Amino acid sequence: MSFDMEMEEYHEDIELKKKYKEELEKLQKEMTEEAKKVREDYVKNPSKMSGSYIHIHENSPYLAEEHERLITFNKKDLVKKKNS
């Protein structure tokens, strides 16, 4: 390879890198704008779900027989049973 070919390839690489950088910046801007829209929509229309989950261990009172349970749950409320 001659020096001129290497320089030509080098300049082509630089041009490609500029194009890739411009494309990435464009995509970044689009993604940022979309994220802002999602956030604004959530503020206007909040989800009823908290995004959290409940993990129940195999020894959990939730899995005990009904008469053995230490707690009961009525829809959203947890009620601890009092010791008798």
N, C-alpha and C positions, 0 to 999 in steps of 0.2 A: 504494500500500500504506500502510496505516496503521501507526502505531507499535505498536499492540497486536498486529497480525498478525505483524509482524517479531519481536516478543518471543516470541510463541507458537511461531513457526518456530524461533527460537533455542533455546527450551527443548526442543522436539522433537528438534532436532539433538543437544543435550547428552544426552538420553535414549538416542538411537540410538548415540552414541559410547560411552556407558556399557555398553550391551548388547554392542557390538562388542568393547570392551575386555574385558568379562567372558568373552565367547566365545573371544577370543584367549588369555586367561590359562588358560582351561580346556583349550584345545588344546595350549598350551605344556606344561601339567602332564602331559597324556596322553602327549605325545611324549617328555618327559623320563623318565617312568616306563617307557615302551617301550624307550628307549635303555638305561636301566639294566638291564632284563631281558635285552636282547641282549648287553650287556657281561658280565653274570653268566653267561649261557649260554656265551659264548665262553671265559670263564675255566674253566668246568667241562668244556667240550668244545672244546678248541682245534682250529683248522683245520690241516690238514696243508699247506695252501697258504700261502705267505708273503704273497701279495698283490702280489708283484713280478713283473716280466716281463723277458724277455731280448730285447734289441734286437740284431739282427744286421745289420751294415753290408754293402753289396754287395761289398766287398773283403775280407770276413771270411774267416779260415782255415776256418771252419765250412763255407763253400761251395766250398772248393778240392777238387780231385780227392783221393781217399783217400790216395794216395801222396805228395801235395804238402802235406797238412795239417801244420801246426805243432803242433796239439794234437789229442788224441782225447778222446772222452767215453764213459764207460761208465755208463749210467744217470744217477746223480747226480754222479759224480766227473769232473773234468777232469784230464787227464794231459798235461803238456807234453812234447813229444818232445825228446830230447837231441840236440844238434848232433853229427853224425857226422864 
